[in-house]
Amino acid sequence: MNPKRILVVGAGHVGLYAALRLSKKLGPREAEVIVVDPQPHMTYQPFLPEAAAGSISPRHSVVPLRRELRRCTVVVGAVTWIDHATKTASVQPIVGPTREIRYDQVVVAPGSVSRTLPIPGLHEHGIGFKTIGEAIYLRNHVLDRLDVAAATPDPALRRRALTFVFVGGGYAGIEALAEMEDMTRSALRYYPELNPDDMRWVLVEATQRVLPEVDPDMGAYTVQQLLRRKMDIRLGTRLESCVDGLVQLSDGDSFPADTIVWTAGVKPSPMLDATDFPRDERGRITCQPTLQVVAGDQVVADAWSAGDCAAVPDLTKEPGSYCSPSAQHAVRQANRMADNIVNVIRGLEPVPYQHRHAGSVASLGLYQGVAQVYGIKMKGLPAWFMHRTYHMSRIPSLNRKVRVVADWTLAFFLKREVVALGQLHDPREEFVEASQPVSPR
Ligand SMILES: Cc1cc2nc3c(=O)[nH]c(=O)nc-3n(C[C@H](O)[C@H](O)[C@H](O)COP(=O)(O)OP(=O)(O)OC[C@H]3O[C@@H](n4cnc5c(N)ncnc54)[C@H](O)[C@@H]3O)c2cc1C
């Protein structure tokens, strides 16, 4: 029997776990697993806020693909289109011409991108918070603003540099806001020129609550905690414009800010537009509970999807409900999907995915958190501890777990790093200047 070729598009939470499981369960005579991702690593996104805040080294919140997926073929590049009718995908490697890959089974898991709105100025000034690059950039940018504020004698410039606006109150936005404020407050001890009251941290959220993943009382507790830290929480408010960094809100307020972070939701990867897979009104690939792609009530043979880019029915809720875009579902769906692919290859029936969302854990900075897991609610230190232990247990590989715990331990004894490496964003600048041809005197 010729080995089946399984193409895995995207090596995030779904792709990495699915590829790992497939390559463990299927021998080389049964299947060849090819994994394509533009990044050579998987990003453990729930650790991005801590990576930005300096509690974890950014390198330790990503998982190198070649190290983890030794039994798979890893291709660093982007899938540009998929024609499932002919079972062909086109891959643009990081260098060289595009190449076409034929497959027998395909796992479509390119995840999601930030869902933005046509707000004037957002494209020019907004910072996303979905990738490790964005987390590193935000950290350097925020610390750099402290240096700017400390250096300027102009109070208006200082106020602008120390105004940080976060749009979107889901777990990504709340954790990013709370962790960055906590880090900045602790960095201020090294800035005698600055006063904590000079800082302005603003959360702009269109609905009347934050953290929709937990009960309203836990969202209200979170708002209370942020207010106690003197943050400016604007519920029921929208960002209307930020042209030239002048933030204009729907409540009529307007002020200049150097930092505008956009965490107001996600939409499926635009790469799906270049495929012939069926999609729902939100652009997600339509799936059966077995994670097989489905068009109407017709299963699309040999095509699978899961995670942020897929509409997977949630069998634990009323009919018509779909699984939320979360790492919790993505990882479990990946394992179920891999087992189902193995079943189908071996002539067995696939099994529906079913998982009751356990709840959410969110860190609000060092020693502060909020959690609701299987109905049990926790606040403060126990919730923060739960957040850390849960995510430590979830990040793939023992290697990463050990490194993350080592980072936390070091930060506990030595305090977090609060240095900005802004040069990272233009590392050649100094050399380019030094190597300018010298004009003769
Ligand atoms: C800041 C933040 C915090 C979060 N915290 C939590 C949390 O606490 N709990 C929780 O449950 N969830 C959390 N999430 C959500 C969770 O991380 C996502 O739901 C999960 O990553 C979805 O998994 P995925 O595999 O669908 O997508 P991803 O993990 O995003 O993986 C998609 C992969 O596809 C790759 N890709 C993209 N385009 C292409 C292409 N054209 N070709 C090939 N590959 C491509 C990408 O590079 C990426 O590696 C958080 C998200 C963020 C941003």
The ligand as a MOL file (V3000), in Angstrom:
LIG
                    3D

  0  0  0     0  0            999 V3000
M  V30 BEGIN CTAB
M  V30 COUNTS 53 58 0 0 0
M  V30 BEGIN ATOM
M  V30 1 C -3.3120 37.0900 23.1740 0
M  V30 2 C -4.1440 35.8510 23.0940 0
M  V30 3 C -4.4440 35.1470 24.2620 0
M  V30 4 C -5.2270 34.0030 24.1970 0
M  V30 5 N -5.5020 33.3410 25.3580 0
M  V30 6 C -6.2600 32.2300 25.3110 0
M  V30 7 C -6.5680 31.5270 26.5110 0
M  V30 8 O -6.1730 31.9460 27.5980 0
M  V30 9 N -7.3240 30.3970 26.4110 0
M  V30 10 C -7.7800 29.9180 25.2140 0
M  V30 11 O -8.4540 28.8810 25.1850 0
M  V30 12 N -7.5080 30.5620 24.0500 0
M  V30 13 C -6.7730 31.6970 24.0750 0
M  V30 14 N -6.4880 32.3650 22.9110 0
M  V30 15 C -7.0630 31.8830 21.6260 0
M  V30 16 C -6.2560 30.7410 21.0340 0
M  V30 17 O -4.8810 31.0370 21.0450 0
M  V30 18 C -6.7490 30.4370 19.6170 0
M  V30 19 O -8.1190 30.1590 19.6810 0
M  V30 20 C -6.0000 29.2290 19.0330 0
M  V30 21 O -4.6600 29.5930 18.8160 0
M  V30 22 C -6.6130 28.7570 17.7080 0
M  V30 23 O -5.8360 27.7370 17.1850 0
M  V30 24 P -5.6700 27.5620 15.5980 0
M  V30 25 O -4.7970 26.3780 15.3840 0
M  V30 26 O -6.9950 27.5900 14.9390 0
M  V30 27 O -4.9270 28.8840 15.1280 0
M  V30 28 P -3.4310 29.3430 15.4550 0
M  V30 29 O -2.9580 28.7510 16.7300 0
M  V30 30 O -3.4280 30.8210 15.3300 0
M  V30 31 O -2.5820 28.7020 14.2850 0
M  V30 32 C -2.7390 29.0680 12.9390 0
M  V30 33 C -1.4310 28.7740 12.2210 0
M  V30 34 O -1.6350 28.8530 10.8170 0
M  V30 35 C -0.5390 29.5150 10.2400 0
M  V30 36 N -0.9560 30.0730 8.9550 0
M  V30 37 C -1.6190 31.2240 8.7110 0
M  V30 38 N -1.7900 31.3980 7.3870 0
M  V30 39 C -1.2270 30.3310 6.7730 0
M  V30 40 C -1.0700 29.9530 5.4200 0
M  V30 41 N -1.5300 30.6930 4.4020 0
M  V30 42 N -0.4210 28.7930 5.1470 0
M  V30 43 C 0.0500 28.0280 6.1530 0
M  V30 44 N -0.0800 28.3410 7.4570 0
M  V30 45 C -0.7150 29.4770 7.7650 0
M  V30 46 C -0.1420 30.5700 11.2640 0
M  V30 47 O 1.1970 30.9870 11.0790 0
M  V30 48 C -0.3460 29.7950 12.5620 0
M  V30 49 O 0.8260 29.1280 12.9570 0
M  V30 50 C -5.7010 33.5240 22.9430 0
M  V30 51 C -5.3910 34.2230 21.7710 0
M  V30 52 C -4.6200 35.3650 21.8340 0
M  V30 53 C -4.2910 36.1150 20.5690 0
M  V30 END ATOM
M  V30 BEGIN BOND
M  V30 1 1 1 2
M  V30 2 1 2 3
M  V30 3 2 2 52
M  V30 4 2 3 4
M  V30 5 1 4 5
M  V30 6 1 4 50
M  V30 7 2 5 6
M  V30 8 1 6 7
M  V30 9 1 6 13
M  V30 10 2 7 8
M  V30 11 1 7 9
M  V30 12 1 9 10
M  V30 13 2 10 11
M  V30 14 1 10 12
M  V30 15 2 12 13
M  V30 16 1 13 14
M  V30 17 1 14 15
M  V30 18 1 14 50
M  V30 19 1 15 16
M  V30 20 1 16 17
M  V30 21 1 16 18
M  V30 22 1 18 19
M  V30 23 1 18 20
M  V30 24 1 20 21
M  V30 25 1 20 22
M  V30 26 1 22 23
M  V30 27 1 23 24
M  V30 28 2 24 25
M  V30 29 1 24 26
M  V30 30 1 24 27
M  V30 31 1 27 28
M  V30 32 2 28 29
M  V30 33 1 28 30
M  V30 34 1 28 31
M  V30 35 1 31 32
M  V30 36 1 32 33
M  V30 37 1 33 34
M  V30 38 1 33 48
M  V30 39 1 34 35
M  V30 40 1 35 36
M  V30 41 1 35 46
M  V30 42 1 36 37
M  V30 43 1 36 45
M  V30 44 2 37 38
M  V30 45 1 38 39
M  V30 46 1 39 40
M  V30 47 2 39 45
M  V30 48 1 40 41
M  V30 49 2 40 42
M  V30 50 1 42 43
M  V30 51 2 43 44
M  V30 52 1 44 45
M  V30 53 1 46 47
M  V30 54 1 46 48
M  V30 55 1 48 49
M  V30 56 2 50 51
M  V30 57 1 51 52
M  V30 58 1 52 53
M  V30 END BOND
M  V30 END CTAB
M  END
